[in-house]
Amino acid sequence: MAVLLADVGGTNARVALARNGIIDTDSITRYRGEDYDSFDRVVQTYLAEQDDPRLTAVCVAVAGPVSGGRAELTNRDWDFSEERLAKLTDADHVRLINDLTALGYATNRLDEDGVSLLRAAPAHRSRNGQALVVGAGTGFNVCGVRHLPGGAISCQEAEEGHTSLPANIYARLLDQVGASAMPGFFSTEELFAGRGLARLHEALHDVKVERAEAISNAAMQGDAASEETYRLFTELFGLLLRELALRFMPVEGMYLAGSVARSFAHRTEQLESAFLAEPYMRHIPENTPLLLIRDDMAALHGCLAAIS
């Protein structure tokens, strides 16, 4: 008997099997989304490659909103249905969850190799059982996490990426790029996902780049324009984390995840400076540790926790 787990984004789908509460690392397989017309086809391919194991449960993390047992990817023409997956796999239990929700479930399963500390908080701080996952990569979203008695956790769904920019961030950005560029930053995701970093660089320096990673790499190699872009981007991201700290009060920890978030690992001083820049209610961010999720299997671990 096995549990089918999947972490599905717009570019890749990672699929695995778990048995007896442990993920079989040899079973982990990555599929490129562009090679398949649906996720159902990915599942059929994977199960055939795994000699059609008997499944007791299926849990799929999707990079898009989940409602009523259905979901759609935000940047690929794939749709998902718990009912359809149940028929396809003959599993007894099927659950679709948002990919950030999966990371929320994973937070109490990550070991020291899977998560690193970016900023410590006082050990004597008051604890409230609340944490937050902040995902910044191809998209942007958050997941509030509540630690419950007995080691269980509860995760909250959100669509933070589609909220408007906070007023202080909007004002700082307007001062730097001017009014003509502002329509491109109409939401939190449009600034803080990878495409936002690329768009910010173009607005500042009139240089268009295809991938945000190029700016990060150029900055590390000493390119002055890229470094200027990244310093402003880091400042704005730190200001956003401060707003999220007050909104969710995650004094158990704020976990950053995703390719954009990982790029701040070498800029912790800049990030912390903006995070603590506002004196009003400063004690809340001061008491909030910042961590970075490094484990590429984190969402799969979260799926296993969610279905269990």
VOBA-1610 file (N, C-alpha, C; in pm, whole numbers, padded with zeros to 5 digits, always signed):
BEGIN
Met+00084-00119+00000Met+00000+00000+00000Met+00089+00125+00000Ala+00049+00228-00075Ala+00132+00347-00089Ala+00045+00471-00095Val+00109+00584-00071Val+00046+00715-00083Val+00115+00789-00197Leu+00036+00842-00290Leu+00091+00920-00401Leu+00095+01067-00361Leu+00211+01129-00379Leu+00231+01269-00343Leu+00279+01344-00467Ala+00237+01469-00480Ala+00282+01548-00596Ala+00289+01696-00559Asp+00391+01760-00612Asp+00411+01904-00598Asp+00412+01960-00740Val+00306+02034-00777Val+00285+02072-00916Val+00292+02224-00932Gly+00391+02267-01009Gly+00403+02408-01045Gly+00380+02427-01193Gly+00397+02549-01238Gly+00373+02578-01378Gly+00478+02520-01470Thr+00599+02496-01418Thr+00709+02445-01500Thr+00726+02295-01486Asn+00725+02246-01361Asn+00750+02106-01334Asn+00647+02047-01239Ala+00632+01916-01247Ala+00554+01840-01150Ala+00646+01736-01089Arg+00657+01736-00958Arg+00740+01638-00888Arg+00646+01539-00820Val+00666+01410-00844Val+00576+01306-00796Val+00658+01203-00717Ala+00596+01148-00611Ala+00666+01050-00528Ala+00566+00956-00464Leu+00617+00847-00411Leu+00540+00752-00332Leu+00591+00751-00189Ala+00499+00734-00096Ala+00536+00718+00045Ala+00476+00588+00096Arg+00552+00520+00178Arg+00505+00397+00241Arg+00540+00400+00389Asn+00445+00361+00472Asn+00465+00359+00617Asn+00511+00494+00670Gly+00455+00601+00613Gly+00484+00736+00661Gly+00619+00791+00619Ile+00686+00726+00525Ile+00818+00770+00480Ile+00818+00780+00328Ile+00871+00892+00276Ile+00880+00910+00132Ile+00993+00824+00077Asp+00963+00748-00027Asp+01063+00668-00096Asp+01140+00759-00190Thr+01261+00796-00152Thr+01338+00892-00232Thr+01369+00840-00372Asp+01378+00708-00385Asp+01405+00651-00518Asp+01285+00666-00612Ser+01169+00693-00554Ser+01049+00704-00637Ser+01025+00846-00688Ile+01101+00943-00639Ile+01077+01083-00676Ile+01113+01105-00823Thr+01018+01157-00898Thr+01036+01179-01041Thr+00984+01318-01078Arg+01059+01386-01163Arg+01018+01520-01207Arg+00974+01513-01353Tyr+00861+01578-01381Tyr+00808+01583-01517Tyr+00794+01729-01561Arg+00835+01758-01683Arg+00818+01893-01737Arg+00675+01912-01783Gly+00612+02018-01736Gly+00473+02041-01769Gly+00447+02053-01917Glu+00541+02112-01990Glu+00521+02135-02133Glu+00516+02005-02213Asp+00557+01895-02151Asp+00557+01766-02221Asp+00425+01691-02207Tyr+00330+01745-02129Tyr+00205+01674-02102Tyr+00088+01770-02115Asp-00023+01720-02167Asp-00140+01806-02187Asp-00226+01817-02061Ser-00198+01735-01958Ser-00274+01742-01834Ser-00197+01675-01723Phe-00233+01707-01599Phe-00171+01639-01486Phe-00217+01495-01478Asp-00338+01467-01521Asp-00386+01329-01523Asp-00292+01241-01605Arg-00243+01294-01717Arg-00151+01218-01801Arg-00019+01193-01728Val+00025+01292-01649Val+00146+01273-01568Val+00126+01159-01470Val+00012+01157-01403Val-00017+01052-01305Val-00019+00915-01372Gln-00084+00905-01485Gln-00089+00777-01557Gln+00051+00730-01595Thr+00133+00823-01643Thr+00270+00788-01681Thr+00349+00741-01559Tyr+00337+00815-01451Tyr+00414+00783-01331Tyr+00374+00648-01274Leu+00246+00622-01262Leu+00200+00496-01204Leu+00244+00378-01291Ala+00242+00394-01422Ala+00291+00288-01511Ala+00439+00263-01488Glu+00516+00370-01469Glu+00660+00356-01445Glu+00689+00290-01310Gln+00596+00305-01217Gln+00611+00247-01083Gln+00540+00112-01069Asp+00504+00050-01180Asp+00438-00081-01182Asp+00301-00079-01114Asp+00229+00031-01130Asp+00091+00045-01084Asp+00070-00001-00940Pro+00129+00070-00844Pro+00113+00031-00703Pro-00030+00054-00656Arg-00073-00021-00558Arg-00204+00000-00495Arg-00194+00122-00405Leu-00279+00221-00429Leu-00275+00347-00355Leu-00387+00354-00253Thr-00352+00398-00133Thr-00455+00423-00031Thr-00495+00569-00028Ala-00405+00658-00072Ala-00434+00801-00064Ala-00352+00877-00167Val-00401+00996-00201Val-00332+01086-00293Val-00341+01226-00237Cys-00230+01298-00236Cys-00231+01440-00197Cys-00146+01517-00297Val-00205+01619-00356Val-00139+01697-00460Val-00136+01844-00419Ala-00017+01902-00418Ala+00000+02046-00391Ala+00004+02119-00525Val-00081+02220-00540Val-00099+02289-00667Val-00062+02437-00653Ala+00011+02489-00749Ala+00047+02631-00749Ala-00070+02713-00802Gly-00176+02716-00724Gly-00296+02791-00759Gly-00401+02771-00652Pro-00506+02851-00654Pro-00611+02840-00552Pro-00687+02708-00562Val-00724+02654-00447Val-00799+02529-00438Val-00933+02558-00372Ser-01041+02510-00433Ser-01174+02533-00375Ser-01267+02421-00418Gly-01341+02366-00321Gly-01440+02265-00352Gly-01385+02140-00417Gly-01262+02104-00381Gly-01202+01985-00438Gly-01155+02001-00581Arg-01139+02128-00624Arg-01094+02155-00761Arg-00988+02264-00758Ala-00901+02263-00860Ala-00795+02363-00866Ala-00751+02381-01010Glu-00685+02492-01035Glu-00626+02520-01165Glu-00490+02584-01144Leu-00395+02553-01230Leu-00268+02624-01227Leu-00289+02766-01278Thr-00214+02859-01222Thr-00229+02998-01264Thr-00151+03029-01392Asn-00051+02946-01426Asn+00028+02977-01546Asn+00045+02857-01639Arg-00049+02762-01633Arg-00052+02651-01728Arg-00196+02602-01737Asp-00236+02557-01854Asp-00374+02515-01877Asp-00397+02374-01825Trp-00380+02356-01694Trp-00407+02230-01628Trp-00514+02254-01521Asp-00608+02162-01511Asp-00706+02168-01404Asp-00702+02036-01326Phe-00748+02040-01202Phe-00737+01927-01111Phe-00873+01904-01044Ser-00902+01780-01015Ser-01027+01744-00949Ser-01002+01626-00857Glu-01040+01640-00730Glu-01027+01528-00637Glu-01108+01408-00687Glu-01227+01434-00737Glu-01312+01325-00785Glu-01247+01252-00903Arg-01190+01329-00995Arg-01128+01268-01112Arg-01002+01189-01073Leu-00925+01244-00981Leu-00804+01175-00935Leu-00840+01046-00861Ala-00950+01048-00787Ala-00994+00927-00716Ala-01028+00816-00816Lys-01095+00852-00924Lys-01130+00753-01025Lys-01005+00704-01099Leu-00914+00796-01123Leu-00794+00763-01199Leu-00702+00670-01121Thr-00692+00692-00989Thr-00595+00618-00907Thr-00657+00507-00824Asp-00790+00508-00812Asp-00861+00412-00728Asp-00818+00423-00581Ala-00776+00543-00541Ala-00734+00567-00402Ala-00856+00593-00314Asp-00843+00556-00187Asp-00954+00575-00093Asp-00971+00720-00053His-00860+00795-00044His-00865+00935-00001His-00782+01019-00097Val-00839+01131-00140Val-00769+01223-00230Val-00785+01364-00177Arg-00676+01440-00176Arg-00683+01578-00128Arg-00598+01668-00215Leu-00655+01779-00259Leu-00584+01886-00327Leu-00559+01999-00228Ile-00436+02051-00226Ile-00404+02165-00140Ile-00318+02264-00219Asn-00319+02387-00177Asn-00233+02488-00236Asn-00088+02456-00201Asp+00005+02494-00288Asp+00146+02460-00264Asp+00202+02529-00140Leu+00154+02649-00107Leu+00200+02714+00016Leu+00142+02645+00139Thr+00020+02593+00126Thr-00038+02515+00235Thr+00047+02392+00261Ala+00096+02329+00155Ala+00184+02213+00171Ala+00311+02252+00247Leu+00368+02366+00216Leu+00488+02411+00289Leu+00454+02441+00434Gly+00333+02491+00459Gly+00291+02514+00596Gly+00288+02385+00676Tyr+00232+02280+00617Tyr+00229+02150+00683Tyr+00369+02093+00704Ala+00463+02134+00620Ala+00599+02081+00629Ala+00683+02146+00737Thr+00640+02260+00791Thr+00728+02337+00878Thr+00772+02262+01003Asn+00688+02173+01055Asn+00732+02100+01174Asn+00798+01967+01140Arg+00827+01946+01009Arg+00897+01824+00966Arg+01034+01854+00909Leu+01071+01980+00901Leu+01199+02018+00843Leu+01311+02004+00945Asp+01421+01938+00906Asp+01535+01928+00997Asp+01632+02041+00968Glu+01745+02039+01037Glu+01839+02150+01023Glu+01903+02156+00885Asp+01899+02046+00810Asp+01949+02049+00673Asp+01847+02107+00576Gly+01721+02107+00616Gly+01616+02154+00529Gly+01578+02299+00549Val+01622+02358+00657Val+01588+02497+00686Val+01709+02565+00752Ser+01733+02689+00718Ser+01844+02762+00779Ser+01792+02892+00839Leu+01861+02939+00940Leu+01822+03060+01012Leu+01885+03182+00946Leu+01802+03277+00903Leu+01851+03402+00847Leu+01865+03509+00953Arg+01772+03510+01046Arg+01774+03610+01153Arg+01715+03548+01279Ala+01794+03550+01387Ala+01747+03494+01513Ala+01660+03596+01586Ala+01579+03547+01678Ala+01498+03631+01766Ala+01533+03596+01910Pro+01502+03685+02006Pro+01536+03656+02144Pro+01478+03524+02192Ala+01557+03445+02261Ala+01511+03315+02310Ala+01403+03330+02415His+01402+03445+02484His+01306+03464+02593His+01174+03525+02546Arg+01155+03536+02415Arg+01034+03600+02365Arg+00910+03518+02402Ser+00796+03586+02406Ser+00669+03517+02429Ser+00633+03438+02304Arg+00584+03316+02320Arg+00548+03229+02208Arg+00397+03226+02195Asn+00348+03219+02071Asn+00203+03217+02050Asn+00157+03103+01959Gly+00249+03014+01919Gly+00211+02902+01836Gly+00185+02936+01691Gln+00217+03059+01649Gln+00187+03103+01513Gln+00313+03119+01430Ala+00308+03066+01307Ala+00418+03080+01212Ala+00361+03124+01078Leu+00448+03157+00984Leu+00404+03201+00852Leu+00504+03154+00748Val+00453+03097+00639Val+00536+03066+00522Val+00515+03176+00420Val+00625+03229+00367Val+00620+03333+00264Val+00688+03277+00140Gly+00611+03251+00036Gly+00665+03195-00086Gly+00684+03301-00192Ala+00808+03320-00237Ala+00839+03418-00342Ala+00925+03350-00447Gly+00868+03330-00564Gly+00940+03266-00673Gly+00873+03305-00803Thr+00818+03207-00873Thr+00740+03238-00993Thr+00617+03320-00958Gly+00559+03293-00842Gly+00448+03372-00789Gly+00479+03417-00648Phe+00376+03463-00577Phe+00394+03507-00439Phe+00267+03473-00361Asn+00287+03417-00242Asn+00174+03390-00155Asn+00225+03361-00015Val+00134+03350+00080Val+00170+03317+00218Val+00076+03208+00269Cys+00117+03145+00378Cys+00033+03049+00448Cys+00053+03065+00597Gly-00053+03099+00667Gly-00047+03108+00812Gly-00053+02969+00874Val+00029+02945+00976Val+00040+02815+01040Val+00014+02831+01190Arg-00070+02743+01242Arg-00100+02743+01384Arg-00058+02609+01444His+00033+02611+01539His+00077+02490+01608His-00023+02456+01718Leu-00073+02333+01715Leu-00177+02289+01807Leu-00119+02191+01908Pro-00189+02169+02018Pro-00142+02071+02118Pro-00125+01933+02056Gly-00025+01861+02103Gly-00001+01726+02054Gly+00082+01719+01928Gly+00135+01833+01884Gly+00220+01834+01765Gly+00148+01855+01635Ala+00015+01864+01636Ala-00060+01889+01512Ala-00048+02036+01472Ile-00075+02064+01344Ile-00075+02202+01297Ile-00197+02226+01211Ser-00237+02352+01203Ser-00347+02394+01118Ser-00294+02501+01023Cys-00330+02491+00895Cys-00280+02584+00794Cys-00395+02665+00735Gln-00368+02792+00710Gln-00468+02883+00656Gln-00436+02915+00510Glu-00536+02906+00425Glu-00518+02943+00286Glu-00527+03095+00271Ala-00456+03147+00172Ala-00456+03291+00148Ala-00424+03315+00001Glu-00447+03438-00043Glu-00406+03484-00177Glu-00340+03620-00160Glu-00236+03623-00079Glu-00168+03748-00045Glu-00106+03814-00168Gly-00065+03733-00265Gly-00002+03790-00383Gly-00091+03884-00462His-00222+03868-00449His-00314+03950-00526His-00366+04070-00448Thr-00306+04096-00331Thr-00341+04217-00256Thr-00264+04337-00313Ser-00311+04456-00279Ser-00242+04578-00321Ser-00118+04602-00237Leu-00022+04673-00293Leu+00100+04703-00220Leu+00069+04791-00099Pro+00135+04767+00016Pro+00121+04857+00130Pro+00164+04999+00092Ala+00105+05097+00159Ala+00127+05237+00122Ala+00273+05278+00130Asn+00345+05232+00234Asn+00485+05272+00248Asn+00572+05214+00137Ile+00543+05091+00095Ile+00619+05030-00014Ile+00585+05099-00146Tyr+00459+05128-00167Tyr+00416+05199-00287Tyr+00487+05334-00298Ala+00493+05408-00186Ala+00555+05540-00188Ala+00705+05532-00217Arg+00773+05435-00158Arg+00917+05418-00180Arg+00943+05380-00325Leu+00862+05291-00379Leu+00878+05248-00517Leu+00851+05362-00613Leu+00745+05438-00587Leu+00711+05553-00671Leu+00825+05653-00676Asp+00889+05674-00562Asp+01002+05769-00554Asp+01120+05722-00639Gln+01136+05591-00653Gln+01252+05538-00723Gln+01229+05521-00874Val+01109+05481-00913Val+01088+05448-01055Val+00999+05547-01128Gly+00927+05632-01055Gly+00841+05729-01120Gly+00702+05675-01151Ala+00610+05766-01174Ala+00469+05729-01191Ala+00445+05646-01317Ser+00522+05669-01421Ser+00496+05599-01547Ser+00518+05448-01536Ala+00606+05404-01445Ala+00635+05262-01431Ala+00543+05192-01332Met+00470+05268-01252Met+00392+05209-01143Met+00281+05114-01187Pro+00215+05135-01302Pro+00109+05040-01340Pro+00157+04896-01350Gly+00286+04875-01372Gly+00339+04739-01379Gly+00350+04671-01245Phe+00334+04746-01136Phe+00346+04691-01002Phe+00212+04705-00928Phe+00108+04651-00988Phe-00027+04676-00937Phe-00067+04583-00823Ser+00017+04484-00792Ser-00016+04393-00682Ser+00113+04348-00614Thr+00098+04285-00500Thr+00214+04235-00426Thr+00293+04136-00511Glu+00224+04044-00580Glu+00293+03945-00662Glu+00366+04009-00778Glu+00309+04112-00838Glu+00372+04174-00955Glu+00502+04246-00919Leu+00523+04275-00790Leu+00650+04333-00748Leu+00744+04226-00693Phe+00692+04133-00614Phe+00780+04045-00536Phe+00799+03905-00593Ala+00731+03869-00700Ala+00767+03747-00772Ala+00887+03778-00862Gly+00942+03673-00923Gly+01061+03692-01004Gly+01043+03792-01116Arg+00928+03793-01179Arg+00905+03888-01288Arg+00905+04031-01237Gly+00871+04052-01109Gly+00875+04185-01051Gly+01017+04237-01039Leu+01109+04148-01002Leu+01250+04189-00995Leu+01300+04228-01133Ala+01265+04150-01235Ala+01307+04184-01372Ala+01246+04316-01416Arg+01119+04337-01381Arg+01052+04461-01420Arg+01111+04581-01345Leu+01150+04560-01219Leu+01211+04667-01142Leu+01344+04709-01204His+01422+04611-01247His+01551+04642-01310His+01531+04723-01437Glu+01431+04687-01515Glu+01403+04761-01638Glu+01357+04903-01607Ala+01274+04918-01503Ala+01225+05051-01466Ala+01337+05141-01416Leu+01434+05083-01347Leu+01545+05162-01292Leu+01651+05195-01396His+01679+05101-01486His+01797+05114-01573His+01765+05103-01722Asp+01638+05089-01756Asp+01597+05077-01895Asp+01670+04962-01965Val+01689+04853-01891Val+01754+04733-01944Val+01660+04616-01920Lys+01617+04551-02026Lys+01524+04440-02013Lys+01600+04309-02000Val+01560+04229-01901Val+01619+04096-01882Val+01507+03993-01887Glu+01540+03875-01936Glu+01440+03770-01950Glu+01416+03695-01819Arg+01522+03676-01740Arg+01511+03598-01618Arg+01568+03677-01501Ala+01497+03672-01389Ala+01541+03745-01271Ala+01675+03694-01220Glu+01704+03565-01241Glu+01831+03509-01193Glu+01950+03581-01254Ala+01934+03637-01373Ala+02044+03708-01437Ala+02085+03830-01358Ile+01987+03896-01294Ile+02017+04014-01213Ile+02093+03974-01088Ser+02049+03868-01023Ser+02117+03819-00904Ser+02260+03779-00934Asn+02280+03705-01044Asn+02414+03661-01081Asn+02504+03779-01116Ala+02448+03876-01188Ala+02528+03994-01226Ala+02566+04075-01103Ala+02474+04088-01007Ala+02504+04161-00885Ala+02616+04094-00807Met+02614+03961-00800Met+02719+03888-00728Met+02854+03901-00797Gln+02851+03929-00928Gln+02975+03946-01003Gln+03022+04091-01008Gly+02951+04180-00936Gly+02997+04317-00923Gly+02934+04418-01017Asp+02831+04379-01092Asp+02765+04475-01181Asp+02690+04579-01098Ala+02725+04706-01116Ala+02672+04813-01031Ala+02522+04831-01047Ala+02472+04827-01169Ala+02329+04847-01192Ala+02248+04733-01130Ser+02294+04611-01146Ser+02223+04498-01087Ser+02226+04503-00935Glu+02339+04547-00881Glu+02348+04560-00736Glu+02252+04666-00684Glu+02239+04776-00755Glu+02144+04881-00715Glu+02001+04827-00716Thr+01967+04751-00820Thr+01833+04692-00827Thr+01809+04599-00710Tyr+01907+04514-00681Tyr+01888+04415-00576Tyr+01882+04478-00438Arg+01957+04585-00418Arg+01950+04653-00288Arg+01812+04712-00264Leu+01755+04774-00367Leu+01620+04830-00353Leu+01519+04718-00336Phe+01532+04612-00414Phe+01440+04499-00404Phe+01445+04436-00265Thr+01564+04421-00210Thr+01580+04364-00076Thr+01517+04455+00029Glu+01536+04585+00015Glu+01475+04680+00108Glu+01322+04669+00104Leu+01267+04667-00016Leu+01122+04659-00029Leu+01069+04527+00026Phe+01142+04418+00004Phe+01100+04289+00055Phe+01104+04288+00208Gly+01206+04349+00265Gly+01214+04359+00411Gly+01099+04438+00469Leu+01060+04546+00400Leu+00945+04625+00444Leu+00816+04542+00437Leu+00805+04459+00334Leu+00687+04373+00323Leu+00684+04271+00435Leu+00798+04212+00467Leu+00803+04114+00577Leu+00761+04179+00709Arg+00796+04304+00727Arg+00753+04376+00848Arg+00601+04386+00854Glu+00539+04419+00738Glu+00393+04427+00734Glu+00330+04292+00763Leu+00388+04186+00708Leu+00335+04052+00731Leu+00353+04009+00876Ala+00464+04052+00937Ala+00487+04018+01077Ala+00378+04078+01166Leu+00337+04201+01137Leu+00231+04263+01216Leu+00096+04201+01185Arg+00074+04159+01061Arg-00055+04103+01021Arg-00078+03964+01080Phe+00028+03883+01083Phe+00013+03744+01124Phe+00078+03712+01259Met+00163+03799+01309Met+00235+03779+01436Met+00295+03638+01446Pro+00381+03601+01351Pro+00436+03464+01348Pro+00564+03452+01431Val+00551+03469+01562Val+00671+03470+01646Val+00735+03331+01659Glu+00667+03225+01612Glu+00731+03094+01605Glu+00829+03088+01487Gly+00810+03177+01391Gly+00902+03182+01279Gly+00833+03222+01150Met+00903+03301+01068Met+00858+03334+00934Met+00950+03260+00838Tyr+00893+03163+00765Tyr+00970+03076+00677Tyr+00963+03127+00534Leu+01077+03164+00478Leu+01082+03209+00340Leu+01108+03090+00248Ala+01044+03089+00132Ala+01058+02978+00038Ala+01053+03030-00104Gly+01112+02957-00196Gly+01108+02995-00337Gly+01239+03054-00386Ser+01254+03060-00517Ser+01380+03104-00577Ser+01414+03249-00542Val+01315+03336-00540Val+01341+03476-00505Val+01381+03486-00358Ala+01310+03416-00271Ala+01342+03419-00129Ala+01483+03368-00103Arg+01524+03264-00174Arg+01658+03209-00152Arg+01768+03307-00189Ser+01737+03401-00278Ser+01839+03497-00319Ser+01875+03595-00208Phe+01795+03601-00101Phe+01825+03691+00011Phe+01918+03627+00113Ala+01957+03502+00093Ala+02041+03433+00190Ala+02174+03505+00212His+02222+03576+00110His+02349+03648+00121His+02328+03797+00149Arg+02204+03836+00178Arg+02173+03976+00202Arg+02094+03994+00332Thr+02128+03915+00430Thr+02050+03916+00554Thr+02059+04049+00628Glu+02174+04115+00623Glu+02187+04244+00692Glu+02097+04348+00628Gln+02095+04354+00494Gln+02007+04448+00425Gln+01861+04417+00453Leu+01828+04288+00452Leu+01690+04246+00475Leu+01647+04282+00617Glu+01732+04255+00714Glu+01698+04283+00854Glu+01686+04433+00879Ser+01771+04511+00813Ser+01766+04657+00831Ser+01629+04712+00793Ala+01574+04667+00681Ala+01441+04712+00639Ala+01333+04652+00727Phe+01351+04527+00766Phe+01254+04455+00849Phe+01232+04527+00983Leu+01338+04589+01035Leu+01331+04655+01166Leu+01334+04807+01155Ala+01317+04862+01034Ala+01336+05006+01013Ala+01229+05090+01079Glu+01106+05042+01088Glu+00995+05120+01142Glu+00989+05105+01294Pro+01001+05215+01369Pro+00999+05201+01515Pro+00863+05164+01573Tyr+00756+05201+01503Tyr+00622+05172+01554Tyr+00597+05021+01557Met+00560+04967+01672Met+00533+04824+01691Met+00653+04738+01654Arg+00772+04794+01673Arg+00892+04723+01631Arg+00914+04594+01710His+00858+04584+01828His+00883+04465+01908His+00830+04337+01841Ile+00731+04351+01752Ile+00678+04231+01686Ile+00778+04175+01586Pro+00829+04253+01489Pro+00934+04195+01403Pro+01061+04157+01480Glu+01094+04231+01582Glu+01212+04196+01661Glu+01201+04056+01721Asn+01080+04017+01755Asn+01057+03887+01816Asn+01021+03778+01716Thr+01037+03808+01587Thr+01004+03713+01481Thr+01130+03664+01411Pro+01167+03538+01428Pro+01284+03485+01356Pro+01252+03467+01209Leu+01352+03487+01124Leu+01339+03464+00981Leu+01418+03340+00943Leu+01353+03248+00872Leu+01416+03123+00832Leu+01400+03102+00682Leu+01484+03019+00625Leu+01479+02992+00482Leu+01463+02842+00460Ile+01357+02803+00389Ile+01335+02662+00355Ile+01425+02627+00236Arg+01513+02530+00256Arg+01606+02488+00152Arg+01573+02350+00094Asp+01493+02273+00165Asp+01463+02136+00125Asp+01373+02134+00002Asp+01421+02083-00109Asp+01340+02077-00232Asp+01223+01981-00218Met+01228+01892-00118Met+01121+01796-00095Met+01018+01847+00006Ala+01031+01972+00050Ala+00946+02022+00158Ala+00799+02009+00126Ala+00758+02044+00004Ala+00616+02037-00032Ala+00566+01892-00031Leu+00651+01798-00070Leu+00611+01657-00065Leu+00594+01611+00079His+00684+01653+00166His+00668+01623+00309His+00537+01685+00362Gly+00506+01805+00317Gly+00382+01870+00358Gly+00259+01796+00310Cys+00265+01746+00187Cys+00153+01667+00136Cys+00131+01542+00220Leu+00239+01477+00259Leu+00227+01356+00340Leu+00167+01390+00476Ala+00209+01502+00534Ala+00152+01544+00662Ala+00004+01579+00648Ala-00031+01645+00538Ala-00170+01687+00519Ala-00264+01569+00501Ile-00221+01467+00427Ile-00308+01353+00401Ile-00311+01259+00521Ser-00209+01268+00607Ser-00204+01184+00726Ser-00294+01238+00837
//
